[in-house]
Amino acid sequence: MKMKWLVPLALVLLLVVSACGSKPENNASGGNNGSTGTENSGSETPKDSKKYKVSISQIVEHPSLDATREGFLAALKDAGFVDGDNLTVDFNTAQGDQTNNGSIAQKIAGAKADLALGIATPSAQAIVQAYVNAGNKGPVLFAAVTDPLDAKLVTNLDAPGGNVTGASDTNPEAIVQLMDFIAANFPNVKNVGMVINKGETNAVVMAKNAEQALAKHNIKLVQAAVTNTSEVKQAGESLVGKVDAMFIALDNTVVAAVESLLQIAKDNDIPFFSSDRDTVEKGAFATVGFKYYDHGYQVGEMAAEILKGKNPAEMKVTVPDKLDLILNMKAAADQGITVTDEMKAGVKDPANNIIE
């Protein structure tokens, strides 16, 4: 008699278990591809149906600035602001021309986008000035700016207080660490050559920091000035025979033509140091730095917060805080450098920052 009700009961239980087990499949068909729904819990898609517009001005296209822009847009996408969907991105490059830079800034100020981004000091300065002239009080962010105070973008890094904020791409300690590395590991270096556009505030600030750091080791910084990219190669050649190593700052004019300097360093066995990881990946030997993609991503996160309603006046200007020594082994061979165990010991994350 017991078997007569046990069989139907077993069938009922089987149906209940099957129904419960089908729920994840139904959720997956909703578009999360089997995710638990927790990976992006802090980056929810904006709940309104508004279409947003972000205008970007970039002084010139080169790897560091391009990576900054890519990181910026990636952060916006992760926060639910997707280019071509609920976001329109108006990207402009001045190609290193200050006249173009000013015209782009005026166009952006007149367009009154939901947010404007200036990548590099000249672009950020031009946008801020154009906004002031046009009476546009919309939010402005900056990235790849060495000294926001000296550039007069903000008056206080911790409390900007206006419609402008962003992220500096340099920590003064990075240059000090790099110059100390040169002094400690290259005892024959007495003069370090630097090609520089003195019209770029960021480059001048970094040159001063480098000069002061080298002076503590009785090493001289020898500068060769340029005004545009076409002069970079000749300026680099003028340093051959006068210097024992070369260094470049976050100088957009120089970085845009850095290949010519890297070739000079290779042809003459001159150790070459830079202020950014991207140039090390291209052929400089070493830097103390970070990834510009991460820098841009940080600014993109700030942009997402602003688009969601946060006041830029309350958002402190940030600086890179994860510095590491970055070495390029192939560049070392090209420039006649013997990489010692002591040099490698200075790299905190050798898996990512010793480039083979």
N, C-alpha and C positions, 0 to 999 in steps of 0.2 A: 504493500500500500504506500509506503514512503516514497518509492521511486516515481509514482505518478505525479507528485508535485515537485520533486527535486529537479526533473528535466526542464519543465517550464521556467522554474526559478533560475536555473543556470542560463537559460537563453536570455532572460531579462537582464541579468547581471552583465552578460556579454555585450548586449546592446548599449548599456549604460557606459561601460568602459570604452567602447568604440567611439561613442559620442564625445566623451571627454577628451579622448586622444586626438580628435579631429580639430580641436580649437587652434593649436599652433599653425596648422596648415591653412586655416581660414585667415589668420592674422598675416601670414606670410604673403598670401595673395593680395593683401592690401598694399604691398610695395616695400616692406622693410627687408626683403630678401632673407628672411630667417633670422634677423637680428633680434636681440632681446628687447630692443626699444630703449636701452639705457646708454648706448654709446655716445649719443649726442644730446643727452638730457639737458645740458647747459646751453645748447644752441638751438632753441626752438625756432621754427619758422614763424615770422611775424603773422599775427592773427588777423590783421587788417588786410584789405584787398588793394591797398595803395600801391602805385607804381613809383619807385624811387629813382632818382637820378644822381649819379656821382660824377663829378668832373675831375680829371686828373691832368696836371701839368708836370712834365718831366723834362729837365733841362737838356738831356742828351741820352741816347740809348747806349748803354754798355752793361756788362753782366751784373754788376752790383745793383745798379738802379733798376734794371729789368727784373732781377730776382726780388727786389723790394716790392715792385708792383705786383708780381705774381703772388707773393705771400699775402699782400693786402687783399687782393681779390679772392684768394682761397679762404681767408678768414671770414670775409663777408658771405661767401657761399656756404660755409659751414654754419653760419648764423642764420641762414635762410634767405639771404639776399642774393639771388641768382641772376647773373647777367643774361639778358635775353628772355627772362621770365618776369620777375617783379622788379628787376633792376636794369637801368640803362647806364652804361659806362661811356662817358665822353673822354677818350684818351687823346692827349695832345703832347707832342714832343717839339721842343724848340731847336733841336739839332745843334745845340751849343751856341745859338745865335741870340744875343740879348734883345735885339729888336723883335724877333719872333717871340721871345719869352714874354716881353711886355704886352704884345698884341694878344697872345693866348690868355694872359691873366685878365686883361680887360674883357675879353669875350666871356670868360668864365664868370666874372663878377656880374656881367649883364644878364647872363642866362639864369641866375638865381637857382642853381641846383640845390638839392637837399643837403649836399655836403661837397666840399672841394678839398682836394689833396695836392700839395706841392711836394714833389720828390726832388730833393737836393735844395741847398740854400738859395740859389738864385730864383728858382721857381717858386719856392715858398714866400720869399720876400716880395716878389712881383705880385703874387695873388693877394697877400695881405694889404699891400699898398693899393691895389686896384679895388679891393673891397672897401677900404677907407674912402677912396675917392668917389666910389659909386654909392656910398651909404648903405652898402650891403652888410647886414649883421649876421648873415648865415654862418654856420659852423665851418671852420677851416682847420684841416690837419696838416702836419708836416712830417716828413720822413727823410732819412739820409741827410740830416742837418747836423753839423758838427757842434756848433755853439749857438743855441737858440737865443741866448741873452745877447751875445755880441752881434748877432744878426738882427736884433731888435724885433724878433717875432713875438716874444713874451717878455714880461718884466719880472716874473717870478716862476721858477720851475715847479715848485710845489703847489702853487695856487695861481694859475695863469690869469683867472679873473675876467677874461673876455670871451671872445668867440673863437680863439685860436689856441690849439694845444697840439701835442704830437709826441714824437720820440726822437731823441738824439741818437745818432749812429756811432757815437764815440764815447768811450770812458777814458778820461785823461790818463788813467793808470795803464791803459793798454800801450801807449807810446813809451811810457817810462819802462815798462817791462820789456818791450822790444829793444830799446836802446841798451838796457842792462844786459840783455841776451847777447847783443853784438859785442859789447865790451868784454863780457866774460868768456866768450867762445872764439873771438877773432882778435887776438892780441896784436896782430900786425896792422889792424885798421886804425889809422890816425886821422883820416879825413873821409867823411861820408858825403857823397854827392846827392843833390836833390833837385830834380826838375820841377819847377813850380810856376803856376799862374797866380801872381800876387793880386790879381783882381778877384780871386775867390777867397772870401773871408774864411771859409772852413780850412783851406789849405794854409793860409797865413797863421791861423791859430795853432794848427798841428805842427807847423814848422818851428814855431816858437817853443812849443813843448818839447819837441825833439832836440832842438838846439840846447835847451837848458839841461835836459837829461844827459846828453852826450858830454856837455861841458864838465859834468861831475867826474867823468872818466878821462878828461883831457883830450877829448876827441872833438874835432871841428866839423861843423856842418857847412858844406860849400854849396851855395844855391846857384842854379842856372834858370833865369826867368824866361817865360814864354807868355804869349798873349792868345795863342790859338793852337789847335792840334797840329797844324802844318809845321810848327816850329819845334815840336817835341824832339824829333829825331836829331836835328842839328844841335839842340841844347844838350842832349845826352852825349853826343859825340864830343862836345866841347869839354866834357868832364873826364874823358879817358886820359889817363896819365896824371891826372890831378887828384884823383880820389881812389880809395882802397875798397869802397863798397858804395852801393847806391840804395836810396830809399825814396819812396813816393808816398804822399799823403792821400787822403780822400779828396783828390783834386780831379774834378770831372774832366777838365781839359786834358790833363795828362793821362788819366786812366783810359780815356777814349782812344789814345794812340800808344798805349803801353807796349804793344807788340814790338815796336821799333826799339824801345828801351831794353826789352827782354833779349832781343837779338844782339844788341850792343854788349850786354852783360855776358851773353854766351860766347860771343866772338873774342872777348877780352878777359875771360875768367874773372869777372867782377861779381862778388856776392850781391844778390839783389833782394831787398826787403820791401814789403808793402804794408799798407794799413788795412787791407781787406783780404778776406779769404779767397774771393773770386780771382784776384790777381795771382795769388799763390797757386790756385788750381790751373791758371794759364801758364805759369812758368817762373814766378818769383820763388825764392827759396823759403822765406819764412814770414810770418806775421804773428801778432797776438790779436786774436779777433773772434769772430762769430759768423754765423750764416746770415746773409742779408735777406734770405727768404724768411727766416724766423723774425728778423727785425720788421719786415713788412707785415708779417702775420700779426705781430703785436699791435701795429697801428691799425690793421684791419679790425681787430677785436675792439679797439677804441671806437672805430667808425660805426660798428654794429651797435654799440651801446648808445652812441649819439642818435642814430637813426631810430632807435627804440625809445628815445626821449631823454637821455641823460644830458646834462648841461656841460659843455666843454670847459666852462670856467672852473668846474670842480674836479677836473681830471688832470692830475699832475703829469708833467713831462717826464718820460722815462728814459733810462739809458741802459745799454747792454750790461748785464750783470753776470753772464756766464762766459768769462774770457778764458781762452786757452791758447797755448803755443801751437801753431800749425806749421808743419814742415812738408816740403815737396822733395822727395828723394831723387826724382829724375832731374829736377832743376839743380839740385846739389851737384850731380855728376856733370851737368852741362856747364856749370859755373866753377868747376874745379874745387868744390868744397868736400872735405872729408867729414862725414857726419859721425860724431862721436857718441858714445853711450851717454855722456853727460848731457848732450843736446837732447837726445831722445827722452831722457829722464824728466825733462821739463814739460813734456806733453802729458796732460792729465788724462786725455781720452785718445790713446794711440790708435785704437781701432778706426776712429773717424778722422783723426787729425794728423796722422802720419800718412801722407799721400804717396803711394808707390808709383 
